[in-house]
Amino acid sequence: MAYKTGKRGKGSRHVRLEEWFQSSKAWSSMKPGPRALYIELKRRFNGGNNGDIFLSHRDAAKALNIGRDTVAGYYAELENRGFINKTRGHCLGPAGVGQSSTYALTESAVGLKAATKDFLQWSK
């Protein structure tokens, strides 16, 4: 993926959270833990891999410096509020190696399908 460059020709990756996204009821009422997990998931989004974003519970727990049981609740919170959709569940691969679930960010399109933005419909 090519990065946009500034005046000096050096681009850098960043996570962008638009104002309309942050001001949604689902986001503004959510605790910091699930927000941090969402940012970690979005860091793995490269503009073309929505629906194939993966971050295991173990790696998420390590990135957020928390326990795996806590991470499971954060994933559930993001799914319940409509920020992410699980596109493939975790499983044991053909070589006996576990494969983590993959996710789609609902704020972005998945292939040719438009973004659903399910979180905008969320209410307490």
C-alpha positions as CSV (number, residue, x, y, z in Angstrom):
1,M,0.0,0.0,0.0
2,A,1.3,3.4,-0.9
3,Y,1.2,6.0,1.8
4,K,0.3,9.6,1.3
5,T,3.3,11.9,1.5
6,G,3.7,15.3,3.0
7,K,5.9,18.1,1.9
8,R,9.1,16.2,2.7
9,G,8.0,13.1,0.9
10,K,7.7,11.0,4.1
11,G,4.4,9.4,4.8
12,S,3.4,7.6,8.0
13,R,0.6,5.2,9.0
14,H,-2.0,6.5,11.4
15,V,-5.4,5.6,12.8
16,R,-8.1,8.1,11.8
17,L,-11.3,8.4,13.9
18,E,-13.7,10.8,12.2
19,E,-15.7,13.3,14.3
20,W,-19.0,11.8,13.2
21,F,-17.8,8.4,14.4
22,Q,-16.6,9.6,17.7
23,S,-19.8,11.5,18.4
24,S,-22.0,8.5,17.8
25,K,-23.9,7.3,20.9
26,A,-22.3,3.9,20.7
27,W,-18.8,5.3,20.8
28,S,-19.2,8.1,23.2
29,S,-20.9,5.9,25.9
30,M,-18.3,3.1,25.6
31,K,-15.6,2.5,28.1
32,P,-11.9,3.0,27.2
33,G,-11.0,-0.7,27.0
34,P,-13.2,-1.6,24.0
35,R,-12.2,1.7,22.4
36,A,-8.5,0.7,22.7
37,L,-9.3,-2.7,21.2
38,Y,-11.1,-1.0,18.2
39,I,-8.0,1.2,17.6
40,E,-5.8,-2.0,17.6
41,L,-8.1,-3.6,15.1
42,K,-8.2,-0.5,12.9
43,R,-4.4,-0.4,13.0
44,R,-4.5,-3.7,11.1
45,F,-6.9,-2.3,8.4
46,N,-4.9,-1.3,5.3
47,G,-7.8,-0.1,3.2
48,G,-8.3,-3.4,1.3
49,N,-8.4,-6.1,3.9
50,N,-11.8,-5.3,5.6
51,G,-13.4,-8.6,6.4
52,D,-10.0,-10.2,6.8
53,I,-8.7,-8.3,9.7
54,F,-7.4,-10.6,12.4
55,L,-6.1,-10.1,15.9
56,S,-6.1,-13.0,18.2
57,H,-7.3,-12.7,21.8
58,R,-3.7,-13.5,22.9
59,D,-2.2,-10.8,20.7
60,A,-4.9,-8.3,21.7
61,A,-4.3,-8.9,25.4
62,K,-0.6,-8.4,24.9
63,A,-1.1,-5.2,22.9
64,L,-3.5,-3.8,25.5
65,N,-1.6,-5.1,28.5
66,I,-4.6,-6.9,29.9
67,G,-5.8,-10.5,30.4
68,R,-7.3,-12.7,27.6
69,D,-10.6,-13.0,29.5
70,T,-10.9,-9.3,29.6
71,V,-10.3,-9.0,25.8
72,A,-13.1,-11.5,25.1
73,G,-15.5,-9.0,26.8
74,Y,-14.2,-6.2,24.7
75,Y,-14.7,-8.1,21.5
76,A,-18.3,-8.9,22.6
77,E,-18.9,-5.2,23.4
78,L,-17.7,-4.1,20.0
79,E,-19.9,-6.6,18.2
80,N,-22.9,-5.8,20.3
81,R,-22.6,-2.1,19.6
82,G,-22.1,-2.7,15.9
83,F,-18.5,-1.6,15.4
84,I,-17.3,-4.9,14.1
85,N,-18.7,-8.1,12.5
86,K,-17.0,-11.5,12.8
87,T,-16.6,-12.7,9.2
88,R,-14.9,-16.1,10.2
89,G,-14.8,-17.8,13.5
90,H,-11.7,-19.2,15.0
91,C,-10.8,-22.8,14.2
92,L,-8.1,-25.4,14.2
93,G,-6.3,-25.2,10.8
94,P,-5.3,-28.2,8.6
95,A,-1.9,-28.4,10.1
96,G,-3.3,-28.4,13.6
97,V,-2.4,-24.8,14.2
98,G,-5.2,-22.5,15.5
99,Q,-6.5,-19.8,13.2
100,S,-8.0,-16.7,14.8
101,S,-11.3,-15.1,13.9
102,T,-11.4,-12.4,11.2
103,Y,-13.4,-9.2,11.5
104,A,-14.8,-6.4,9.4
105,L,-15.1,-2.8,10.6
106,T,-18.6,-1.7,9.9
107,E,-17.5,1.9,9.2
108,S,-15.8,0.8,6.0
109,A,-16.9,-1.1,2.9
110,V,-16.2,-4.8,2.6
111,G,-15.2,-5.4,-1.0
112,L,-18.1,-4.1,-3.2
113,K,-20.5,-4.0,-0.3
114,A,-21.1,-0.6,1.2
115,A,-20.3,0.2,4.8
116,T,-23.2,-0.8,7.1
117,K,-22.3,1.5,10.0
118,D,-24.4,-0.6,12.3
119,F,-23.2,1.3,15.4
120,L,-25.3,4.3,14.3
121,Q,-28.4,2.3,15.0
122,W,-27.3,1.2,18.5
123,S,-29.2,2.4,21.5
124,K,-29.0,1.6,25.2
